[in-house]
């Protein structure tokens, strides 16, 4: 989670505006009363529109399908890997522009018909609305659907694979419930000028710069290269480099250099291992551990997040480990979402479940011991509670006036935004359509829950959807105005845990429907705002978003099945990946939460007189801390107290429940170089290169992951499965004395298997 404070955000957009030579864009209306109230929007979003441009074209269908498949596969691939990667929307923008303009030149000017529907293969030049709509469809598809977590966990840990039809219905209903909500709420969360949805302004500049053909072609980068040539050279270079840390020499992704001094010392390993310990002062040369966003996100937000990581994992974890606080060493690994008994034996909830996967109380009590979390994992929940209330409190005290004013004007229809007025040229989608669509998705949600044993009764589904509605209104308003919002999946877990105790699948499904509907609604509202800025007809927007969800869901599922079938032993813990890259960290964290809140229940794990009773104090602490900062801001107004965001700090403190703390040092270096030194002292260079460089690096790294999955790791065929040559840089190996070196060259000795999962 990252904060985009208004001042920092506007500075970024001013720099982008200069980079894009926005003065070349012709404005039809220059009167102040006919422009946006928000200064950054006035500078970035042009008051122009061509109502004759066609959005849904043959090129749209082809290119959106191509990049949606690519994006959904890449995202799903990284869900199962140690390294986290993304599918850059900037790459989509650049590549679709190149392909779209090429198709406009070579496709014949004739029509194709499907029944009564006719479409021209080449309706004319590749236009900006068509281009933006491709990006919107791909951004909807290029993610990992939250329902995939349920399907993965039940398959890996419960040995139960929901059939294809049930899986598709589960995926589509969780993804599409947000459409109905977004349609109903768009009047209040999209149309008002104050609902900026800040990240979209960068996209607006990007599209307008690219389609300002003369300027785009004339702008030269280093060595006189064009934007496109610069992008592809950097992208290819990163693609080649990433083969080292992701395949040939994974040690480059886990450099625990202090641990090398004494690799078999338990304290050294627990503190300094970047693979399974605290990762203190470790670093990584794998770009996916850093990410391009560190080059342009507000520095204050990044420092809050990384500061939280340092406090929790570089300061608190070593103290807990060395002093063995709360018997930390009993659980072998300092960071794991697994549950244990008090003697350190692994607790496997599968052994205590009924045939319907609910908890068998008698079997559990007969074990004579209670399931426990590792100390750092237990603190994760405390931090999550702090982050939630701290976000609400911070926004209330520092941004409450802005939000209240925005809502009053939105509800009262005062001072309608000029961009909303311009959208009257296009037919609107009736509210009834959205309501009907929501009703259909809700009915299918109840059906899939009843038929496929998701353990949620019909009334539970109503509660989940009501909770989503309650959360969506304030959180989306905060995100639209301030640029950030909290993660609220923990609330849905808590509610379901008390409502349906002993049912892990119900908890996962309830969280999926309660949280994902809100999150998906937020994503769709943001896209609707981009459509408003780009003057894309509402009905074309609906088609694009729905199309992206369908394609993304299908290929998320196909990729998930392929990876589970190819890497099952590594993902379910029955085998060990020699390269240390297939760990199933995502499914393990999701399943760990399902055991805690679902099978065992929060009333058992977090009872007030239990060892984890302190967790609920996080709600109060998170609410109070921003209030203290607000009081200080009144007494010392010259200090920018609002830059200290305890919600983001707490998010960083609980950011690594499964370890792999390897990108902190690199992220700090990149953030200071780009967001402090270059931004402050070389702003012209920063505004010209940063976003295109970020896009190229992220895209190159993502393509390496895709290539490895498809052609090296057996993603499409067992015949395409190869191991890198065994050598010091890529293998976990014994030294002949019963000791083992881990992937980061930290080790273990005797029966202590800390270096291995």
C-alpha positions in Angstrom: 0.0 0.0 0.0 1.4 3.4 -0.9 0.4 7.0 -0.2 0.2 9.6 -2.9 0.0 12.9 -1.1 -1.6 15.7 -3.1 1.5 17.9 -3.3 3.9 15.1 -4.4 1.4 13.8 -6.9 0.8 17.2 -8.5 4.6 17.8 -8.8 5.0 14.4 -10.6 2.3 15.3 -13.0 3.7 18.8 -13.6 7.0 17.1 -14.5 5.2 14.7 -16.8 3.3 17.5 -18.4 6.6 19.2 -19.3 8.0 16.0 -20.6 5.1 15.4 -22.9 5.1 19.0 -24.2 1.5 19.3 -23.3 1.3 22.8 -24.7 1.0 21.3 -28.1 -2.5 19.9 -27.2 -5.2 22.3 -28.4 -7.9 23.2 -25.8 -11.3 24.0 -27.1 -12.2 25.9 -23.9 -9.8 28.0 -21.9 -12.3 29.8 -19.6 -11.5 29.0 -16.0 -15.1 28.2 -15.1 -15.2 25.6 -17.8 -12.1 23.7 -16.6 -11.5 21.2 -13.8 -11.2 22.4 -10.2 -8.2 20.3 -9.7 -5.0 22.0 -10.9 -3.2 18.8 -11.9 -6.2 17.7 -14.0 -6.3 21.1 -15.7 -2.7 20.7 -16.7 -2.9 17.1 -17.8 -6.4 16.4 -19.2 -7.3 18.3 -22.4 -10.7 19.7 -23.0 -11.0 18.2 -26.4 -13.0 15.4 -27.8 -13.7 13.8 -31.2 -17.1 12.1 -31.0 -16.6 10.4 -34.4 -13.7 8.2 -33.2 -14.5 4.5 -33.2 -13.5 2.7 -30.0 -14.5 -1.0 -30.4 -12.7 -2.1 -33.6 -11.2 -5.2 -35.0 -7.8 -4.0 -33.9 -9.2 -3.6 -30.3 -10.4 -7.3 -30.2 -7.1 -8.7 -31.6 -4.7 -6.6 -29.5 -6.7 -6.7 -26.3 -6.9 -10.5 -26.5 -3.2 -10.8 -27.2 -2.0 -8.7 -24.3 -4.7 -9.8 -21.9 -3.6 -13.4 -22.4 0.0 -12.4 -21.9 -0.7 -10.4 -18.8 -2.9 -12.9 -17.1 -0.4 -15.7 -17.7 2.5 -13.7 -16.4 0.7 -12.5 -13.2 -0.5 -16.0 -12.5 3.0 -17.4 -13.0 4.5 -15.0 -10.5 1.8 -15.9 -7.9 3.6 -19.3 -7.3 7.2 -18.0 -7.5 9.5 -16.5 -4.9 10.2 -13.5 -7.1 7.3 -11.1 -7.6 6.8 -9.7 -11.1 4.4 -7.5 -13.0 3.1 -7.0 -16.5 3.8 -3.4 -17.3 0.9 -1.4 -18.6 3.4 0.9 -20.2 4.7 -1.9 -22.3 1.1 -2.6 -23.4 0.7 1.1 -24.3 3.8 1.1 -26.3 3.5 -2.3 -28.0 -0.2 -1.8 -28.8 0.6 1.5 -30.3 3.2 0.0 -32.6 1.0 -2.9 -33.6 -2.1 -0.8 -33.9 -0.5 1.7 -36.3 1.0 -1.2 -38.3 -2.4 -2.9 -38.6 -3.9 0.4 -39.8 -1.4 0.4 -42.6 -1.6 -3.2 -43.8 -5.1 -4.4 -43.1 -7.6 -4.2 -46.0 -10.4 -1.7 -45.9 -13.2 -4.3 -45.9 -15.8 -5.5 -43.5 -16.5 -8.9 -41.8 -19.9 -10.0 -40.6 -21.0 -12.2 -37.7 -24.8 -12.6 -38.1 -26.3 -9.1 -38.2 -23.1 -7.6 -36.7 -20.7 -6.0 -39.1 -17.2 -4.6 -38.4 -14.6 -3.0 -40.6 -11.1 -4.6 -40.5 -9.6 -1.1 -40.9 -11.8 1.8 -39.9 -9.0 4.3 -40.4 -5.9 5.5 -38.4 -5.3 3.9 -35.0 -6.9 6.4 -32.7 -6.3 7.4 -29.0 -9.6 6.1 -27.7 -9.1 2.7 -29.3 -5.6 2.7 -27.8 -6.8 3.6 -24.3 -9.6 1.0 -24.4 -7.1 -1.7 -25.2 -5.1 -0.7 -22.2 -8.2 -0.7 -20.0 -9.1 -4.2 -21.1 -5.6 -5.5 -20.5 -5.3 -3.8 -17.1 -8.6 -5.6 -16.1 -7.2 -9.0 -17.3 -3.6 -8.7 -16.3 -3.9 -9.8 -12.7 -4.5 -12.9 -10.6 -8.1 -13.3 -9.8 -8.6 -13.7 -6.1 -10.7 -16.8 -6.6 -7.6 -18.5 -7.9 -6.4 -18.6 -4.3 -9.4 -20.7 -3.3 -8.9 -23.1 -6.2 -5.2 -23.4 -5.5 -5.5 -24.0 -1.8 -8.2 -26.6 -2.1 -6.2 -28.4 -4.8 -2.8 -28.3 -3.1 -3.7 -28.8 0.6 -7.1 -30.4 0.6 -6.5 -32.6 -2.5 -9.9 -31.4 -3.9 -10.1 -29.9 -7.4 -13.3 -28.0 -8.1 -14.3 -28.9 -11.7 -13.8 -26.5 -14.6 -17.4 -25.2 -14.7 -17.5 -24.5 -11.0 -14.1 -22.9 -11.2 -15.1 -20.5 -14.0 -18.4 -19.5 -12.3 -16.4 -18.8 -9.0 -13.9 -16.7 -10.9 -16.3 -14.7 -12.9 -18.8 -14.0 -10.1 -16.1 -12.8 -7.8 -14.7 -10.6 -10.6 -18.0 -9.3 -11.9 -19.9 -8.5 -8.7 -17.8 -5.3 -8.7 -19.3 -4.2 -12.0 -22.7 -3.8 -10.6 -21.4 -1.9 -7.7 -19.2 0.4 -9.8 -22.1 1.2 -12.1 -24.4 2.2 -9.3 -21.7 4.2 -7.4 -20.0 5.9 -10.4 -22.3 9.0 -10.0 -20.6 9.7 -6.6 -17.1 8.2 -7.1 -16.3 9.0 -10.7 -18.1 12.1 -11.9 -17.2 14.7 -9.2 -14.0 16.6 -10.0 -12.5 15.9 -6.5 -12.6 12.1 -7.3 -9.3 12.4 -9.2 -8.0 8.8 -9.1 -4.5 10.1 -9.4 -2.7 7.2 -11.1 -4.8 7.8 -14.2 -3.3 11.1 -14.9 0.0 9.5 -15.8 -1.8 7.3 -18.3 -3.5 10.4 -19.8 -0.2 12.1 -20.4 1.2 8.8 -21.9 -1.6 8.4 -24.4 -1.6 12.0 -25.4 2.1 12.1 -25.8 2.1 9.0 -28.0 -0.7 10.2 -30.3 0.8 13.7 -30.7 2.6 12.1 -33.6 5.1 14.8 -34.6 6.2 15.4 -31.0 6.4 11.7 -30.2 8.6 11.0 -33.2 10.8 14.1 -32.8 11.6 13.6 -29.1 15.0 12.0 -28.8 16.5 10.0 -26.0 20.1 9.1 -25.4 22.3 8.6 -28.5 19.4 10.1 -30.5 17.2 7.1 -30.0 13.4 7.3 -30.3 11.2 6.5 -27.4 10.4 3.1 -28.9 14.0 2.2 -29.6 15.1 3.2 -26.1 12.3 1.1 -24.6 13.1 -2.0 -26.5 16.9 -1.7 -25.9 16.4 -1.4 -22.2 13.7 -4.1 -22.2 15.9 -6.6 -24.0 18.9 -5.9 -21.8 16.8 -6.6 -18.7 15.3 -9.7 -20.3 18.8 -11.1 -20.8 20.0 -10.1 -17.3 17.1 -11.7 -15.5 18.1 -15.2 -16.6 20.9 -15.0 -14.1 19.0 -14.3 -10.8 15.9 -16.2 -11.9 17.5 -19.3 -13.4 21.2 -19.7 -13.8 22.4 -18.1 -10.6 19.6 -17.5 -8.1 22.2 -16.6 -5.5 22.3 -13.2 -7.1 18.7 -12.7 -6.0 19.5 -13.7 -2.4 22.8 -12.1 -1.4 23.1 -12.7 2.3 26.8 -11.6 2.5 27.1 -11.3 6.3 25.7 -14.8 6.7 28.6 -16.1 4.6 31.0 -15.3 7.4 29.6 -18.0 9.6 26.9 -19.8 7.5 26.2 -22.7 9.9 25.6 -20.5 13.0 21.9 -20.5 13.8 21.8 -16.9 14.9 23.6 -15.7 11.8 21.3 -17.6 9.6 18.1 -16.5 11.4 19.1 -12.9 11.3 20.8 -12.4 8.0 19.4 -15.0 5.6 17.4 -13.3 2.8 15.7 -16.5 1.9 14.3 -17.6 5.3 15.6 -15.2 7.9 15.4 -11.5 8.6 17.5 -10.6 5.6 19.4 -7.9 7.6 21.6 -5.8 5.2 21.1 -8.3 2.5 20.3 -7.3 -1.1 19.2 -8.7 -4.4 20.2 -8.2 -8.0 16.8 -9.5 -9.2 14.9 -6.5 -10.5 11.6 -8.1 -9.5 12.5 -7.6 -5.9 12.8 -3.8 -6.4 10.3 -2.9 -9.2 9.9 0.1 -11.3 7.5 1.9 -9.0 10.4 2.7 -6.7 11.5 5.1 -9.3 8.4 7.3 -9.2 6.3 6.6 -6.2 6.3 9.5 -3.6 9.5 9.3 -1.6 7.7 9.8 1.7 5.4 6.9 1.1 8.3 4.6 0.2 10.3 5.6 3.2 7.3 4.9 5.5 6.9 1.4 3.9 10.6 0.5 3.9 11.0 2.0 7.3 8.4 -0.3 8.6 10.2 -3.3 7.0 13.5 -2.2 8.7 12.0 -1.8 12.1 10.2 -5.1 12.0 12.6 -7.4 10.3 16.0 -5.7 10.7 15.5 -4.6 14.4 12.7 -6.5 16.1 13.3 -9.9 14.5 17.0 -10.1 15.5 16.1 -9.2 19.1 13.3 -11.8 19.2 15.6 -14.4 17.6 18.7 -14.0 19.7 16.7 -13.7 23.0 14.4 -16.5 21.9 11.3 -14.3 22.8 8.1 -16.3 22.8 10.2 -19.4 22.1 10.9 -18.2 18.6 13.6 -20.7 17.8 11.3 -23.6 18.6 9.6 -23.1 15.3 12.9 -23.4 13.3 12.2 -20.6 10.8 11.6 -17.1 12.0 9.3 -16.3 9.1 6.6 -18.7 8.0 2.8 -18.7 7.8 2.7 -22.3 8.9 1.1 -23.3 12.3 2.9 -25.5 14.9 2.3 -27.2 18.2 4.1 -25.8 21.2 7.0 -28.3 20.8 7.7 -27.1 17.2 5.9 -29.9 15.4 4.1 -28.8 12.3 0.4 -28.5 12.8 -1.5 -29.8 9.7 -5.1 -28.9 9.9 -6.0 -31.5 7.2 -5.6 -34.2 10.0 -8.4 -32.6 12.0 -11.0 -32.0 9.4 -14.3 -33.7 8.8 -15.2 -35.0 5.3 -16.8 -31.6 4.5 -13.5 -29.9 5.5 -14.9 -28.3 8.7 -12.9 -28.7 11.9 -13.5 -31.9 13.9 -13.5 -30.5 17.5 -13.0 -33.9 19.1 -9.9 -34.8 17.1 -8.4 -31.4 17.7 -9.0 -31.6 21.5 -7.6 -35.1 21.5 -4.3 -33.8 20.2 -3.8 -32.4 23.7 -2.1 -29.2 22.4 -3.2 -26.0 20.7 -2.0 -24.7 17.3 0.4 -21.8 17.5 1.8 -19.2 15.2 5.5 -18.1 15.0 5.9 -14.8 16.9 6.6 -12.7 13.8 3.5 -14.2 12.0 1.3 -13.4 15.0 2.5 -9.9 14.9 1.5 -9.7 11.3 -2.1 -9.6 12.4 -1.4 -6.9 15.0 0.2 -4.8 12.2 -2.8 -5.4 9.9 -5.2 -4.1 12.5 -3.0 -1.1 13.1 -2.8 -0.4 9.3 -6.6 -0.6 8.9 -7.6 1.9 11.6 -4.5 4.1 11.1 -5.6 4.6 7.5 -9.1 5.6 8.4 -7.9 7.8 11.2 -5.1 9.4 9.1 -7.5 10.3 6.3 -10.2 11.6 8.7 -7.8 14.0 10.5 -5.7 15.1 7.6 -8.1 14.9 4.7 -11.6 14.8 6.3 -12.5 18.3 5.2 -11.7 17.6 1.6 -13.7 14.3 1.6 -16.7 15.9 3.3 -16.8 18.8 0.8 -16.5 16.4 -2.1 -19.3 14.2 -0.9 -21.6 17.1 -0.3 -21.1 18.4 -3.9 -21.4 14.9 -5.4 -24.7 14.2 -3.7 -26.0 17.7 -4.3 -25.0 17.9 -8.0 -23.2 21.2 -7.5 -20.6 22.5 -9.9 -20.6 19.5 -12.2 -17.2 18.7 -13.5 -16.6 19.9 -17.1 -15.4 16.4 -18.2 -18.6 14.9 -16.9 -20.5 17.5 -18.9 -18.6 16.5 -22.0 -19.5 12.9 -21.6 -23.2 13.8 -22.1 -22.5 13.4 -25.8 -22.6 9.6 -25.4 -25.4 7.3 -24.4 -25.2 6.4 -20.7 -25.7 2.8 -19.4 -28.9 2.8 -17.3 -28.6 2.1 -13.6 -31.1 -0.7 -14.1 -28.7 -2.5 -16.4 -26.0 -2.5 -13.7 -28.5 -3.5 -11.0 -29.7 -6.4 -13.1 -26.2 -7.5 -13.9 -25.3 -7.4 -10.2 -28.5 -9.5 -9.4 -27.5 -12.2 -11.9 -23.9 -12.4 -10.5 -25.2 -12.6 -7.0 -27.6 -15.4 -7.9 -24.7 -17.3 -9.6 -22.6 -16.7 -6.5 -25.2 -18.4 -4.2 -25.4 -21.2 -6.7 -21.7 -21.9 -6.9 -21.5 -21.8 -3.1 -24.3 -24.3 -2.6 -23.4 -26.7 -5.5 -19.6 -26.8 -5.1 -19.4 -27.0 -1.3 -17.9 -23.6 -0.4 -19.6 -23.9 3.0 -21.3 -20.4 2.8 -25.1 -20.5 3.3 -27.2 -18.1 1.2 -27.5 -15.7 4.2 -23.7 -15.7 4.5 -23.4 -14.6 0.9 -25.8 -11.7 1.7 -23.6 -10.7 4.6 -20.5 -10.8 2.4 -22.0 -8.6 -0.2 -23.4 -6.2 2.3 -20.0 -5.9 3.9 -18.5 -5.1 0.4 -21.1 -2.4 -0.1 -20.3 -0.8 3.3 -16.6 -0.9 2.7 -16.7 0.4 -0.9 -18.2 3.8 -0.3 -15.7 5.3 2.1 -12.6 3.4 1.0 -13.0 4.2 -2.7 -13.7 7.9 -1.9 -10.4 8.0 0.1 -8.5 6.3 -2.7 -9.9 8.6 -5.3 -9.1 11.8 -3.4 -5.9 10.9 -1.5 -4.4 8.3 -3.8 -4.3 5.4 -1.4 -6.6 3.0 0.6 -6.1 0.2 3.1 -6.3 -3.5 2.5 -9.5 -4.8 4.1 -9.3 -8.5 3.6 -8.5 -9.0 7.3 -12.0 -7.6 8.2 -13.8 -10.2 6.1 -11.7 -13.0 7.6 -12.6 -11.8 11.1 -16.3 -11.4 10.4 -16.6 -14.9 8.8 -14.5 -16.4 11.5 -16.9 -15.4 14.2 -20.0 -16.1 12.0 -18.9 -19.5 10.6 -16.3 -20.9 12.9 -14.5 -24.1 12.0 -15.0 -23.7 8.2 -11.8 -22.9 6.4 -13.3 -23.0 2.9 -16.2 -20.8 4.0 -13.7 -18.3 5.3 -11.8 -18.2 2.0 -14.9 -17.9 0.0 -16.4 -15.2 2.2 -13.2 -13.2 2.0 -13.2 -13.6 -1.7 -16.7 -12.3 -2.2 -16.6 -9.7 0.5 -13.2 -8.2 -0.2 -12.8 -8.9 -3.9 -16.1 -7.3 -4.8 -14.9 -4.1 -3.1 -11.4 -4.3 -4.6 -12.7 -5.0 -8.1 -15.2 -2.2 -7.8 -12.4 0.1 -6.9 -10.4 -1.0 -9.9 -13.3 -0.5 -12.3 -14.2 2.9 -10.9 -10.6 3.9 -11.5 -10.9 2.7 -15.1 -14.2 4.5 -15.5 -12.5 7.7 -14.4 -9.8 7.1 -17.0 -12.5 6.6 -19.6 -14.1 9.9 -18.5 -10.7 11.7 -18.9 -10.2 10.1 -22.4 -13.9 10.7 -23.4 -14.6 7.0 -24.1 -18.3 6.1 -24.4 -19.6 4.4 -21.3 -21.0 1.4 -23.2 -17.6 0.8 -24.9 -16.1 1.0 -21.4 -18.4 -1.7 -20.1 -17.6 -4.0 -23.1 -13.9 -3.5 -22.6 -13.9 -4.2 -18.9 -16.1 -7.3 -19.1 -14.0 -8.6 -22.0 -10.8 -8.2 -20.0 -12.3 -10.0 -16.9 -13.4 -13.0 -19.0 -10.1 -13.4 -20.9 -8.1 -12.9 -17.7 -10.2 -15.3 -15.7 -9.9 -18.1 -18.3 -6.1 -17.8 -18.7 -5.6 -17.4 -14.9 -7.3 -20.8 -14.5 -5.4 -22.5 -17.4 -2.1 -21.2 -16.0 -2.9 -22.3 -12.5 -3.7 -25.8 -13.6 -0.6 -26.1 -15.7 1.7 -24.9 -12.8 0.1 -27.0 -10.1 0.4 -30.1 -12.3 4.0 -29.4 -13.2 5.2 -28.2 -9.8 2.9 -29.8 -7.2 5.6 -31.3 -4.9 7.3 -27.9 -4.6 4.1 -26.0 -4.0 2.5 -28.3 -1.4 5.7 -28.9 0.6 6.2 -32.6 -0.2 9.3 -31.8 -2.2 12.0 -29.2 -2.4 12.9 -27.1 -5.3 16.7 -27.2 -5.7 16.7 -23.7 -7.2 14.5 -22.3 -4.4 12.2 -20.5 -6.8 9.0 -22.5 -6.7 7.8 -22.1 -3.1 4.1 -21.4 -3.4 4.5 -18.5 -1.0 1.1 -17.0 -2.0 -1.0 -20.2 -1.5 0.8 -20.9 1.8 -0.1 -17.4 3.2 -3.7 -17.7 2.0 -4.0 -21.2 3.5 -2.4 -20.1 6.8 -5.1 -17.4 7.2 -7.8 -19.8 6.4 -6.6 -22.1 9.1 -6.3 -19.3 11.7 -9.6 -17.5 10.9 -11.6 -20.4 9.4 -10.7 -23.8 10.8 -9.6 -22.7 14.3 -11.5 -19.4 14.4 -10.5 -16.0 15.8 -12.3 -16.6 19.0 -9.9 -19.5 19.7 -6.7 -17.8 18.3 -7.2 -14.3 19.5 -9.2 -14.7 22.7 -8.5 -12.0 25.3 -6.8 -14.2 27.8 -4.8 -16.1 25.1 -1.2 -15.5 24.0 -2.4 -13.6 20.9 -5.0 -11.4 22.7 -2.8 -8.4 22.2 -3.6 -8.4 18.5 -6.9 -6.5 18.9 -5.1 -3.6 20.6 -3.9 -2.8 17.1 -7.3 -1.3 16.3 -7.0 1.2 19.1 -3.3 2.0 18.6 -3.9 2.5 14.8 -6.7 4.9 15.6 -4.8 7.0 18.1 -1.4 7.5 16.5 -2.6 9.6 13.5 -4.6 11.7 15.9 -1.4 12.5 17.9 0.3 13.5 14.6 -2.6 15.8 13.8 -2.4 17.5 17.2 1.4 18.0 16.6 0.6 19.5 13.2 -1.5 22.1 14.9 1.2 22.9 17.4 4.1 22.7 14.9 2.5 23.5 11.5 5.8 24.0 9.7 6.6 20.3 10.0 4.9 18.0 7.4 3.4 15.6 9.9 1.0 14.2 7.3 4.0 12.6 5.5 4.3 10.2 8.4 1.7 7.6 7.7 1.4 4.9 10.3 -0.9 2.9 8.0 1.9 2.5 5.5 4.5 1.9 8.2 2.4 -0.9 9.7 1.9 -2.3 6.2 5.7 -2.5 5.8 6.1 -4.1 9.2 3.8 -6.9 8.3 4.8 -7.2 4.6 6.7 -10.5 4.6 4.9 -13.3 6.4 6.8 -15.9 4.4 10.3 -14.4 4.4 12.3 -13.4 1.2 13.3 -10.0 2.7 15.8 -9.3 -0.1 14.8 -6.1 -1.9 15.0 -3.6 0.9 18.5 -2.3 0.3 18.1 -2.1 -3.5 14.7 -0.4 -3.1 16.2 2.2 -0.8 19.0 2.9 -3.2 16.8 3.2 -6.2 14.3 5.4 -4.3 16.9 7.8 -3.2 18.6 8.0 -6.6 15.4 8.6 -8.6 12.9 10.2 -6.1 15.4 12.3 -4.2 18.6 13.1 -6.2 17.4 13.0 -9.8 13.9 14.4 -9.0 15.4 17.3 -7.0 18.6 18.1 -8.9 18.0 16.8 -12.4 14.2 17.1 -12.8 14.3 17.4 -16.6 16.2 14.1 -16.9 13.8 12.5 -14.4 10.7 13.6 -16.2 12.0 12.5 -19.6 13.4 9.1 -18.7 11.9 7.8 -15.5 8.5 6.4 -16.6 9.8 4.9 -19.9 12.8 3.4 -18.0 10.5 1.9 -15.3 8.2 0.4 -17.9 11.1 -1.1 -19.9 12.8 -2.7 -16.8 9.6 -4.1 -15.5 8.6 -5.5 -18.9 11.9 -7.1 -19.5 11.9 -8.8 -16.2 8.3 -10.0 -16.7 9.1 -11.4 -20.1 12.0 -13.4 -18.6 9.5 -15.0 -16.2 7.1 -15.8 -19.0 9.9 -17.3 -21.1 11.2 -19.5 -18.2 7.7 -20.7 -17.4 6.8 -21.6 -21.0 10.0 -22.9 -22.4 12.1 -24.0 -19.4 9.9 -24.9 -16.5 7.4 -27.2 -18.3 4.6 -24.6 -18.4 3.2 -26.0 -21.7 4.7 -29.4 -21.8 6.8 -31.7 -19.5 9.2 -32.1 -22.4 10.1 -28.4 -22.0 11.4 -28.8 -18.5 15.1 -28.2 -18.0 17.3 -27.7 -14.9 20.2 -25.3 -15.1 23.7 -26.9 -14.8 24.5 -27.5 -11.2 27.1 -25.2 -9.8 27.8 -23.0 -6.8 25.5 -20.2 -7.9 22.2 -22.1 -8.3 21.9 -25.1 -6.1 21.1 -26.1 -2.5 23.6 -28.9 -1.7 25.1 -30.8 1.2 28.8 -30.4 2.1 29.3 -34.1 3.0 29.1 -33.5 6.8 25.3 -33.5 7.2 25.2 -29.7 6.7 23.4 -27.9 4.0 23.9 -24.7 2.2 20.8 -22.8 1.3 20.1 -20.9 -1.9 21.6 -17.8 -0.3 24.6 -19.7 1.0 23.4 -19.7 4.6 23.3 -23.1 6.1 22.0 -25.6 8.6 23.4 -28.3 10.7 22.4 -31.6 12.2 18.6 -32.0 12.7 18.2 -28.3 12.4 16.8 -27.8 8.9 16.5 -24.0 8.9 18.1 -23.7 5.4 15.4 -25.9 3.9 11.6 -25.4 3.9 
